[in-house]
Amino acid sequence: MAVAAAVVPPVSVEDTVLRGRGGDASGEGLYVERGPGAAYHMFVVMEDLVEKLKLLRYEEEILRRNNLKPLSRHYFALPTNPGEQFYMFCTLAAWLINKAGCPFEQPQEYDDPNATISNILSELRSFGRSADFPPSKLKSGHGEHVCYVLDCLAEEALKYVGFSWKRPVYPVEELEEETVPEDDAELTVNKVEEEIVEEETDNEENFIDLNVLKAQTYRLDMNESAKQEDILESTTDAAEWNLEVERVLPQLKVTIRTDNKDWRIHVDQMHQHKSEIESALKETKGFLDKLHNEISRTLEKISSREKYINNQLEHLVQEYRAAQAQLSEARERYQQGNGGVTERTRILSEITEELEKVKQEMEEKGSSMTDGAPLVKIKQSLTKLKQETVQMDIRIGVVEHTLLQSKLKEKSNMTRDMHATIIPESAIGSY
């Protein structure tokens, strides 16, 4: 069980909080800036919150009743599903407030989230906790503010139920050697190796002892050499020897544990499978030969019956073939006739279209002959032509008059110039 850490009210990363010494805002202020690890503080708070909720038995009272999943260690610290996280936050907050001794109505799905958040913050302030952050920070359902609010409510609930943190009591572990009973009648390869190692160590110890006691052994050499003849003569009874051999024989049994990775095991399995396949092949081959013979006889019967049926129905087959030929000829003639009908139908449709056009033209000409509109148009055109002719005559007269005036004026100018050039001689002398 983790020990609860001191809960610090969340402060935004970009803000700098002005606090007094000893936590009193009225004292001399000093600036406390958040360190680089402050962004991960909410993960620590979230882990402590999960432990406190387990102490309050939230699994039995909340999760099972509402059919909810248990919270992970970082549920409110990371954004996953804002709607689900906000619903879980409101549900846990209401339950913790009720656990702390204050009646609080469980929020529903269609309640106003702003009203729910304001009610939760007002209850939090009633416990003497500070909530100097906007309520919109709780609407997302995750973040350090959500973890802070739930952690404060969990602490108040633990205080109300009378829970107090105690020092952890570690159990004293007693080391007990587990003895596994072994069968004396079975001797494994590991046992053999261990006994060989023990014998080697004993031999080494004896060898050291012999070196140390070399002087003593030298003294006894003479006595031992004198007893060689006695050692060569056996005084053991043969029956007792056989009984001892029978008694010790089960202990001399060596059982080698099979290892599936050993190639010898694979070779034995291959030989075993080969023998099984050969034995099964003999039996199966007899059945297959029998089945082959039966199928061959059945095929011969079928072929003979087929030949008999063909011989009996030869004339019917010929009639059927002749009928098929006649049917194909009739279908061909039908196709040809159908093609001619289609061509004639197309020609008829073209002639019908031309006839409709001729009828339409005749109707238009007949209507134009009986109608007086063309005559009116001709009269109007004649009247217009007459008016234009009169206007043209007037213009021609005006042009002719203008031309005549210009000619007369030019003629008078020429006459005047001519008289001016012929000066009389009497006039010259007077000057």
The 8 nearest C-alpha neighbors of each residue, nearest first, counted from 0:
[[1, 2, 50, 167, 3, 47, 51, 54],
 [0, 2, 3, 47, 50, 46, 4, 51],
 [3, 1, 4, 0, 47, 164, 50, 166],
 [4, 2, 47, 1, 5, 51, 164, 50],
 [5, 3, 6, 2, 47, 44, 43, 1],
 [6, 4, 7, 3, 44, 2, 8, 47],
 [5, 7, 4, 8, 44, 147, 150, 151],
 [6, 8, 9, 5, 147, 10, 40, 44],
 [9, 7, 147, 10, 6, 129, 130, 144],
 [10, 8, 144, 7, 143, 11, 147, 132],
 [9, 11, 12, 8, 14, 16, 132, 15],
 [10, 12, 14, 13, 9, 15, 132, 33],
 [13, 11, 14, 10, 33, 38, 15, 37],
 [12, 14, 11, 15, 10, 33, 32, 16],
 [15, 13, 11, 12, 16, 10, 32, 33],
 [16, 14, 32, 17, 31, 13, 30, 33],
 [15, 17, 31, 18, 30, 14, 32, 10],
 [18, 16, 30, 28, 29, 15, 31, 19],
 [19, 17, 24, 28, 29, 16, 22, 30],
 [20, 18, 24, 28, 23, 26, 27, 22],
 [21, 19, 22, 23, 26, 27, 18, 28],
 [20, 22, 23, 19, 26, 18, 24, 27],
 [21, 23, 20, 19, 24, 18, 26, 25],
 [24, 22, 19, 25, 21, 26, 20, 18],
 [23, 25, 19, 18, 26, 22, 28, 20],
 [24, 26, 23, 19, 27, 28, 18, 20],
 [27, 25, 19, 24, 23, 28, 20, 18],
 [26, 28, 19, 20, 29, 25, 24, 18],
 [29, 27, 19, 18, 17, 26, 30, 20],
 [28, 30, 18, 17, 19, 31, 27, 20],
 [31, 29, 17, 32, 16, 18, 28, 15],
 [32, 30, 16, 29, 15, 33, 17, 18],
 [31, 33, 15, 30, 34, 16, 14, 12],
 [34, 32, 37, 31, 35, 12, 15, 36],
 [33, 35, 36, 37, 32, 38, 31, 12],
 [36, 34, 37, 33, 38, 39, 12, 32],
 [35, 37, 38, 34, 39, 40, 33, 41],
 [36, 38, 40, 39, 34, 35, 33, 41],
 [37, 39, 36, 40, 35, 41, 12, 34],
 [40, 38, 37, 41, 42, 36, 43, 35],
 [39, 41, 37, 43, 42, 38, 44, 36],
 [40, 42, 44, 143, 43, 39, 45, 76],
 [43, 41, 45, 40, 44, 39, 76, 73],
 [44, 42, 46, 40, 41, 45, 47, 39],
 [43, 45, 41, 47, 42, 46, 48, 40],
 [44, 46, 48, 42, 43, 47, 146, 41],
 [45, 47, 43, 72, 49, 48, 44, 42],
 [48, 46, 44, 50, 45, 49, 3, 51],
 [47, 49, 45, 51, 46, 50, 150, 44],
 [48, 50, 52, 46, 51, 47, 53, 45],
 [51, 49, 53, 47, 48, 52, 54, 46],
 [52, 50, 54, 48, 53, 49, 47, 55],
 [53, 51, 55, 49, 54, 50, 57, 48],
 [52, 54, 56, 50, 55, 51, 57, 49],
 [55, 53, 51, 52, 56, 50, 57, 157],
 [54, 56, 52, 53, 57, 51, 157, 156],
 [57, 55, 53, 54, 58, 59, 52, 60],
 [58, 56, 60, 61, 59, 52, 55, 53],
 [57, 59, 62, 56, 61, 60, 63, 53],
 [58, 60, 57, 63, 56, 61, 62, 64],
 [59, 61, 57, 58, 64, 62, 56, 63],
 [62, 60, 57, 64, 58, 63, 59, 65],
 [63, 61, 67, 58, 65, 66, 64, 59],
 [62, 64, 66, 59, 65, 61, 58, 60],
 [63, 65, 61, 62, 66, 60, 59, 67],
 [64, 66, 62, 67, 63, 61, 60, 68],
 [67, 65, 63, 62, 64, 68, 61, 69],
 [68, 66, 62, 65, 69, 63, 61, 64],
 [67, 69, 62, 70, 66, 63, 58, 71],
 [70, 68, 71, 67, 62, 58, 57, 63],
 [71, 69, 74, 68, 72, 49, 73, 75],
 [70, 72, 74, 73, 69, 49, 46, 75],
 [71, 73, 46, 74, 45, 70, 49, 42],
 [74, 72, 76, 71, 75, 42, 45, 77],
 [73, 75, 71, 76, 72, 70, 77, 45],
 [76, 74, 141, 77, 73, 142, 146, 45],
 [75, 77, 73, 142, 74, 141, 42, 41],
 [76, 78, 75, 74, 73, 79, 141, 142],
 [79, 77, 141, 80, 81, 76, 75, 142],
 [78, 80, 77, 81, 84, 74, 83, 141],
 [79, 81, 83, 82, 84, 78, 140, 85],
 [82, 80, 84, 139, 140, 83, 85, 79],
 [83, 81, 85, 84, 80, 86, 140, 139],
 [82, 84, 86, 80, 85, 81, 87, 140],
 [83, 85, 140, 87, 81, 86, 82, 80],
 [86, 84, 140, 88, 82, 87, 83, 81],
 [87, 85, 83, 89, 88, 84, 90, 82],
 [86, 88, 84, 90, 85, 89, 91, 83],
 [89, 87, 85, 91, 86, 90, 92, 84],
 [88, 90, 92, 86, 87, 91, 93, 85],
 [91, 89, 87, 93, 88, 92, 86, 94],
 [92, 90, 94, 88, 93, 89, 95, 87],
 [91, 93, 89, 95, 94, 90, 88, 96],
 [94, 92, 96, 90, 91, 95, 105, 103],
 [93, 95, 91, 97, 92, 96, 98, 90],
 [96, 94, 98, 92, 97, 93, 152, 91],
 [97, 95, 99, 93, 98, 94, 101, 92],
 [96, 98, 101, 94, 102, 100, 95, 99],
 [99, 97, 95, 156, 96, 100, 94, 101],
 [100, 98, 156, 96, 97, 159, 155, 101],
 [99, 101, 97, 98, 102, 96, 159, 156],
 [102, 100, 97, 96, 99, 103, 98, 122],
 [103, 101, 97, 100, 104, 96, 98, 99],
 [104, 102, 97, 93, 101, 105, 96, 94],
 [105, 103, 106, 102, 93, 97, 94, 107],
 [104, 106, 93, 103, 107, 90, 94, 89],
 [107, 105, 104, 110, 89, 90, 108, 115],
 [106, 108, 110, 109, 105, 86, 90, 111],
 [107, 109, 110, 106, 86, 111, 112, 89],
 [108, 110, 107, 111, 106, 112, 86, 115],
 [111, 109, 107, 108, 112, 106, 115, 114],
 [110, 112, 114, 113, 115, 109, 108, 116],
 [113, 111, 115, 114, 116, 110, 138, 109],
 [114, 112, 116, 115, 111, 117, 134, 138],
 [113, 115, 117, 111, 112, 116, 118, 110],
 [114, 116, 112, 118, 113, 117, 119, 111],
 [117, 115, 119, 113, 118, 114, 112, 120],
 [116, 118, 114, 120, 119, 115, 121, 113],
 [119, 117, 121, 115, 116, 120, 114, 122],
 [118, 120, 116, 122, 117, 121, 123, 115],
 [121, 119, 123, 117, 122, 118, 124, 116],
 [120, 122, 124, 118, 123, 119, 117, 125],
 [121, 123, 125, 119, 120, 124, 118, 126],
 [122, 124, 120, 126, 121, 125, 128, 119],
 [125, 123, 128, 127, 121, 126, 122, 129],
 [124, 126, 122, 127, 123, 121, 128, 120],
 [125, 127, 124, 123, 128, 122, 155, 152],
 [128, 126, 124, 125, 129, 123, 122, 130],
 [129, 127, 124, 126, 123, 130, 125, 151],
 [128, 130, 131, 124, 127, 8, 123, 126],
 [129, 131, 132, 128, 124, 120, 8, 123],
 [132, 130, 129, 133, 8, 10, 9, 134],
 [131, 133, 130, 134, 136, 10, 144, 9],
 [132, 134, 135, 136, 131, 137, 130, 144],
 [135, 133, 136, 137, 132, 116, 117, 138],
 [134, 136, 138, 137, 133, 139, 113, 132],
 [137, 135, 134, 138, 133, 139, 144, 132],
 [138, 136, 135, 139, 140, 134, 145, 144],
 [137, 139, 135, 140, 136, 85, 134, 112],
 [140, 138, 81, 137, 141, 85, 136, 135],
 [139, 141, 85, 84, 138, 81, 137, 88],
 [142, 140, 75, 139, 145, 76, 78, 77],
 [143, 141, 76, 145, 144, 75, 146, 77],
 [142, 144, 41, 146, 145, 147, 9, 76],
 [145, 143, 147, 146, 142, 9, 148, 137],
 [144, 146, 148, 147, 143, 142, 141, 137],
 [145, 147, 143, 149, 144, 148, 45, 150],
 [146, 148, 144, 150, 145, 149, 143, 151],
 [149, 147, 151, 145, 150, 146, 144, 152],
 [150, 148, 152, 146, 151, 147, 153, 92],
 [149, 151, 153, 147, 48, 152, 148, 146],
 [152, 150, 154, 148, 153, 149, 147, 155],
 [151, 153, 155, 149, 154, 150, 95, 156],
 [154, 152, 150, 156, 151, 155, 149, 95],
 [155, 153, 157, 151, 156, 152, 158, 150],
 [154, 156, 158, 152, 153, 157, 99, 159],
 [157, 155, 99, 159, 153, 98, 158, 154],
 [156, 158, 154, 160, 162, 159, 155, 161],
 [159, 157, 155, 161, 156, 160, 162, 154],
 [158, 160, 156, 99, 161, 157, 155, 100],
 [159, 161, 157, 158, 162, 156, 99, 98],
 [162, 160, 158, 159, 157, 163, 156, 155],
 [163, 161, 157, 160, 158, 164, 159, 54],
 [164, 162, 165, 161, 158, 157, 160, 166],
 [163, 165, 162, 166, 2, 3, 167, 157],
 [166, 164, 167, 163, 168, 2, 162, 0],
 [165, 167, 168, 164, 2, 169, 163, 0],
 [166, 168, 165, 169, 0, 164, 2, 1],
 [169, 167, 166, 170, 165, 171, 0, 164],
 [168, 170, 167, 171, 172, 166, 0, 165],
 [171, 169, 172, 168, 173, 167, 174, 166],
 [172, 170, 173, 169, 168, 174, 175, 167],
 [171, 173, 170, 174, 169, 175, 168, 176],
 [174, 172, 175, 171, 170, 176, 177, 169],
 [173, 175, 172, 176, 177, 171, 170, 178],
 [176, 174, 173, 177, 178, 172, 179, 171],
 [175, 177, 178, 174, 179, 173, 180, 172],
 [176, 178, 175, 179, 174, 180, 173, 181],
 [179, 177, 176, 180, 181, 175, 174, 182],
 [178, 180, 181, 177, 176, 182, 183, 175],
 [181, 179, 178, 182, 183, 177, 185, 184],
 [182, 180, 183, 179, 185, 184, 178, 186],
 [181, 183, 184, 185, 180, 186, 250, 179],
 [184, 182, 185, 181, 250, 186, 249, 180],
 [183, 185, 250, 249, 182, 186, 252, 251],
 [186, 184, 183, 182, 252, 250, 187, 253],
 [185, 187, 253, 252, 254, 190, 250, 184],
 [188, 186, 254, 190, 189, 253, 255, 191],
 [187, 189, 191, 190, 255, 192, 186, 254],
 [190, 188, 192, 191, 187, 193, 186, 194],
 [191, 189, 193, 187, 188, 192, 194, 186],
 [190, 192, 188, 194, 189, 193, 195, 187],
 [191, 193, 195, 189, 190, 194, 196, 188],
 [194, 192, 190, 196, 195, 191, 189, 197],
 [193, 195, 197, 191, 196, 192, 198, 190],
 [194, 196, 192, 198, 193, 197, 191, 199],
 [197, 195, 199, 193, 194, 198, 192, 200],
 [198, 196, 194, 200, 199, 195, 201, 193],
 [197, 199, 201, 195, 200, 196, 202, 194],
 [198, 200, 202, 196, 197, 201, 203, 195],
 [199, 201, 203, 197, 202, 198, 204, 196],
 [202, 200, 198, 204, 203, 199, 205, 197],
 [201, 203, 205, 199, 200, 204, 206, 198],
 [202, 204, 206, 200, 201, 205, 199, 207],
 [205, 203, 201, 207, 206, 202, 208, 200],
 [204, 206, 208, 202, 207, 203, 209, 201],
 [207, 205, 203, 209, 204, 208, 202, 210],
 [206, 208, 204, 210, 205, 209, 203, 211],
 [207, 209, 205, 211, 206, 210, 212, 204],
 [210, 208, 212, 206, 211, 207, 213, 205],
 [211, 209, 213, 207, 208, 212, 206, 205],
 [210, 212, 208, 209, 213, 207, 214, 206],
 [213, 211, 209, 215, 214, 210, 208, 216],
 [212, 214, 210, 216, 215, 209, 211, 217],
 [213, 215, 217, 212, 216, 218, 211, 210],
 [214, 216, 218, 212, 217, 213, 219, 209],
 [217, 215, 219, 213, 218, 214, 220, 212],
 [216, 218, 214, 220, 215, 219, 213, 221],
 [217, 219, 215, 216, 220, 214, 221, 222],
 [218, 220, 216, 222, 217, 221, 223, 215],
 [221, 219, 223, 217, 222, 218, 224, 216],
 [220, 222, 224, 223, 219, 225, 218, 217],
 [223, 221, 225, 219, 220, 224, 226, 218],
 [222, 224, 226, 220, 225, 221, 219, 227],
 [225, 223, 221, 226, 227, 222, 220, 228],
 [224, 226, 222, 223, 227, 221, 228, 229],
 [225, 227, 223, 229, 224, 228, 230, 222],
 [228, 226, 230, 229, 224, 225, 231, 223],
 [227, 229, 231, 230, 226, 232, 225, 224],
 [228, 230, 226, 227, 232, 231, 233, 225],
 [231, 229, 227, 232, 228, 226, 233, 234],
 [232, 230, 228, 229, 233, 227, 226, 234],
 [231, 233, 230, 229, 234, 228, 227, 235],
 [234, 232, 235, 231, 230, 229, 236, 237],
 [233, 235, 232, 236, 230, 237, 229, 231],
 [236, 234, 233, 237, 240, 239, 238, 232],
 [235, 237, 239, 238, 240, 234, 233, 241],
 [236, 238, 240, 239, 241, 235, 242, 234],
 [239, 237, 241, 240, 236, 242, 243, 235],
 [238, 240, 242, 236, 241, 237, 243, 235],
 [239, 241, 237, 243, 238, 242, 244, 236],
 [240, 242, 244, 238, 243, 239, 245, 237],
 [243, 241, 239, 245, 244, 240, 246, 238],
 [242, 244, 246, 240, 241, 245, 247, 239],
 [243, 245, 241, 247, 246, 242, 248, 240],
 [246, 244, 242, 248, 243, 247, 241, 249],
 [247, 245, 243, 244, 248, 242, 249, 250],
 [246, 248, 244, 250, 245, 249, 243, 251],
 [247, 249, 245, 251, 250, 246, 244, 252],
 [250, 248, 184, 251, 252, 247, 246, 185],
 [251, 249, 184, 248, 252, 247, 185, 183],
 [250, 252, 248, 249, 253, 247, 186, 184],
 [251, 253, 250, 249, 186, 185, 254, 248],
 [254, 252, 186, 187, 251, 255, 185, 188],
 [255, 253, 187, 186, 256, 252, 185, 188],
 [256, 254, 188, 187, 257, 253, 186, 258],
 [257, 255, 254, 258, 187, 188, 253, 259],
 [256, 258, 255, 259, 264, 261, 260, 254],
 [257, 259, 260, 261, 256, 264, 255, 262],
 [258, 260, 261, 257, 264, 265, 262, 263],
 [259, 261, 258, 262, 264, 265, 263, 257],
 [260, 262, 263, 259, 264, 258, 265, 257],
 [263, 261, 265, 264, 266, 260, 259, 267],
 [262, 264, 266, 265, 261, 267, 268, 260],
 [265, 263, 267, 262, 266, 261, 268, 259],
 [264, 266, 262, 268, 263, 267, 269, 261],
 [267, 265, 269, 263, 268, 264, 262, 270],
 [268, 266, 264, 270, 269, 265, 271, 263],
 [267, 269, 271, 265, 266, 270, 272, 264],
 [268, 270, 266, 272, 271, 267, 273, 265],
 [271, 269, 273, 267, 268, 272, 274, 266],
 [270, 272, 268, 274, 269, 273, 267, 275],
 [271, 273, 275, 269, 274, 270, 268, 276],
 [274, 272, 270, 276, 271, 275, 269, 277],
 [273, 275, 277, 271, 276, 272, 278, 270],
 [274, 276, 272, 278, 273, 277, 279, 271],
 [275, 277, 273, 279, 274, 278, 280, 272],
 [278, 276, 280, 274, 279, 275, 273, 281],
 [277, 279, 275, 280, 276, 281, 274, 282],
 [278, 280, 276, 282, 277, 281, 283, 275],
 [281, 279, 277, 283, 278, 282, 284, 276],
 [282, 280, 284, 279, 278, 283, 277, 285],
 [281, 283, 279, 285, 280, 284, 286, 278],
 [282, 284, 280, 286, 285, 281, 279, 287],
 [283, 285, 287, 281, 286, 282, 280, 288],
 [286, 284, 288, 283, 282, 287, 289, 281],
 [285, 287, 289, 283, 284, 288, 290, 282],
 [286, 288, 290, 284, 289, 285, 291, 283],
 [289, 287, 291, 285, 290, 286, 284, 292],
 [288, 290, 286, 292, 287, 291, 285, 293],
 [289, 291, 287, 293, 288, 292, 286, 294],
 [292, 290, 288, 294, 289, 293, 287, 295],
 [291, 293, 295, 289, 290, 294, 288, 296],
 [292, 294, 290, 296, 295, 291, 297, 289],
 [293, 295, 297, 291, 292, 296, 298, 290],
 [296, 294, 292, 298, 297, 293, 291, 299],
 [297, 295, 299, 293, 298, 294, 292, 300],
 [296, 298, 294, 300, 295, 299, 293, 301],
 [299, 297, 301, 295, 300, 296, 294, 302],
 [300, 298, 296, 302, 301, 297, 303, 295],
 [299, 301, 297, 303, 298, 302, 304, 296],
 [302, 300, 298, 304, 299, 303, 305, 297],
 [301, 303, 305, 299, 304, 300, 298, 306],
 [304, 302, 306, 300, 305, 301, 299, 307],
 [305, 303, 307, 301, 306, 302, 300, 308],
 [304, 306, 302, 308, 303, 307, 301, 309],
 [305, 307, 309, 303, 304, 308, 310, 302],
 [306, 308, 304, 310, 305, 309, 311, 303],
 [309, 307, 311, 305, 310, 306, 312, 304],
 [308, 310, 306, 312, 307, 311, 313, 305],
 [311, 309, 307, 313, 308, 312, 306, 305],
 [310, 312, 308, 309, 313, 307, 314, 315],
 [311, 313, 315, 309, 310, 314, 308, 316],
 [312, 314, 316, 310, 315, 309, 311, 317],
 [315, 313, 317, 316, 312, 318, 311, 319],
 [316, 314, 318, 312, 317, 313, 319, 320],
 [315, 317, 319, 313, 314, 318, 312, 320],
 [316, 318, 320, 314, 319, 315, 321, 313],
 [319, 317, 315, 321, 320, 316, 322, 314],
 [318, 320, 316, 322, 317, 321, 315, 323],
 [319, 321, 323, 317, 318, 322, 316, 324],
 [322, 320, 324, 318, 323, 319, 317, 325],
 [323, 321, 319, 325, 324, 320, 326, 318],
 [322, 324, 320, 326, 321, 325, 319, 327],
 [325, 323, 321, 327, 326, 322, 320, 328],
 [326, 324, 322, 328, 327, 323, 329, 321],
 [325, 327, 323, 329, 324, 328, 322, 330],
 [326, 328, 330, 324, 325, 329, 331, 323],
 [327, 329, 331, 325, 330, 326, 324, 332],
 [330, 328, 326, 332, 331, 327, 333, 325],
 [329, 331, 333, 327, 328, 332, 334, 326],
 [330, 332, 334, 328, 333, 329, 327, 335],
 [333, 331, 335, 329, 334, 330, 336, 328],
 [334, 332, 330, 336, 331, 335, 337, 329],
 [333, 335, 337, 331, 332, 336, 338, 330],
 [334, 336, 332, 338, 337, 333, 331, 339],
 [337, 335, 333, 339, 338, 334, 332, 340],
 [336, 338, 334, 340, 335, 339, 333, 341],
 [337, 339, 335, 341, 336, 340, 334, 342],
 [340, 338, 342, 336, 341, 337, 343, 335],
 [341, 339, 337, 343, 342, 338, 344, 336],
 [340, 342, 344, 338, 339, 343, 337, 345],
 [343, 341, 339, 345, 344, 340, 338, 346],
 [342, 344, 346, 340, 345, 341, 347, 339],
 [345, 343, 347, 341, 342, 346, 340, 348],
 [344, 346, 342, 348, 343, 347, 341, 349],
 [347, 345, 343, 349, 348, 344, 350, 342],
 [348, 346, 344, 350, 345, 349, 343, 351],
 [347, 349, 351, 345, 346, 350, 344, 352],
 [350, 348, 346, 352, 351, 347, 353, 345],
 [351, 349, 353, 347, 352, 348, 354, 346],
 [352, 350, 348, 354, 349, 353, 347, 355],
 [351, 353, 355, 349, 350, 354, 348, 356],
 [354, 352, 356, 350, 355, 351, 357, 349],
 [355, 353, 351, 357, 356, 352, 350, 358],
 [354, 356, 352, 358, 353, 357, 359, 351],
 [355, 357, 353, 359, 354, 358, 360, 352],
 [358, 356, 360, 354, 359, 355, 361, 353],
 [359, 357, 355, 361, 356, 360, 354, 362],
 [358, 360, 356, 362, 357, 361, 355, 363],
 [359, 361, 363, 357, 362, 358, 364, 356],
 [362, 360, 364, 358, 363, 359, 365, 357],
 [361, 363, 365, 359, 360, 364, 366, 358],
 [362, 364, 360, 366, 361, 365, 367, 359],
 [365, 363, 367, 361, 366, 362, 368, 360],
 [366, 364, 362, 368, 367, 363, 361, 369],
 [365, 367, 363, 369, 364, 368, 370, 362],
 [366, 368, 364, 370, 365, 369, 363, 373],
 [369, 367, 365, 366, 370, 364, 371, 373],
 [370, 368, 366, 367, 365, 371, 364, 372],
 [369, 371, 367, 368, 372, 366, 373, 365],
 [372, 370, 374, 373, 375, 369, 368, 367],
 [371, 373, 375, 374, 370, 376, 367, 377],
 [372, 374, 376, 375, 371, 377, 370, 367],
 [375, 373, 377, 376, 371, 372, 378, 370],
 [376, 374, 372, 378, 377, 373, 379, 371],
 [375, 377, 373, 379, 374, 378, 380, 372],
 [378, 376, 374, 380, 375, 379, 381, 373],
 [379, 377, 381, 375, 380, 376, 382, 374],
 [378, 380, 376, 382, 377, 381, 383, 375],
 [379, 381, 377, 383, 378, 382, 376, 384],
 [382, 380, 384, 378, 383, 379, 385, 377],
 [383, 381, 385, 379, 384, 380, 378, 386],
 [382, 384, 380, 386, 381, 385, 379, 387],
 [385, 383, 381, 387, 382, 386, 388, 380],
 [386, 384, 388, 382, 387, 383, 381, 389],
 [387, 385, 383, 389, 388, 384, 390, 382],
 [386, 388, 384, 390, 385, 389, 391, 383],
 [387, 389, 385, 391, 386, 390, 384, 392],
 [390, 388, 392, 386, 391, 387, 393, 385],
 [391, 389, 387, 393, 388, 392, 386, 394],
 [390, 392, 388, 394, 389, 393, 387, 395],
 [393, 391, 395, 389, 394, 390, 388, 396],
 [394, 392, 396, 390, 395, 391, 397, 389],
 [393, 395, 391, 397, 392, 396, 398, 390],
 [394, 396, 392, 398, 393, 397, 399, 391],
 [397, 395, 399, 393, 398, 394, 400, 392],
 [396, 398, 394, 400, 395, 399, 401, 393],
 [397, 399, 395, 401, 396, 400, 402, 394],
 [398, 400, 402, 396, 401, 397, 403, 395],
 [401, 399, 403, 397, 402, 398, 396, 404],
 [402, 400, 398, 404, 399, 403, 397, 405],
 [401, 403, 399, 405, 400, 404, 398, 406],
 [404, 402, 406, 400, 405, 401, 399, 407],
 [405, 403, 407, 401, 406, 402, 408, 400],
 [404, 406, 402, 408, 403, 407, 409, 401],
 [405, 407, 403, 409, 404, 408, 410, 402],
 [408, 406, 410, 404, 409, 405, 411, 403],
 [407, 409, 411, 405, 410, 406, 404, 412],
 [408, 410, 406, 412, 407, 411, 405, 413],
 [411, 409, 407, 413, 412, 408, 406, 414],
 [412, 410, 414, 408, 413, 409, 407, 415],
 [413, 411, 409, 415, 410, 414, 408, 416],
 [412, 414, 410, 416, 411, 415, 417, 409],
 [415, 413, 417, 411, 416, 412, 410, 418],
 [416, 414, 418, 412, 417, 413, 419, 411],
 [415, 417, 419, 413, 414, 418, 412, 420],
 [416, 418, 414, 415, 420, 419, 413, 421],
 [419, 417, 415, 420, 421, 416, 414, 422],
 [418, 420, 416, 417, 421, 415, 422, 414],
 [419, 421, 417, 418, 422, 416, 415, 423],
 [422, 420, 418, 419, 423, 417, 416, 424],
 [421, 423, 420, 424, 419, 426, 418, 427],
 [424, 422, 426, 425, 421, 427, 428, 420],
 [425, 423, 427, 426, 428, 422, 429, 421],
 [426, 424, 428, 427, 423, 429, 422, 430],
 [425, 427, 424, 429, 428, 423, 430, 422],
 [426, 428, 424, 425, 430, 429, 423, 422],
 [429, 427, 425, 430, 426, 424, 423, 422],
 [430, 428, 426, 427, 425, 424, 423, 422],
 [429, 428, 427, 426, 425, 424, 423, 422]]
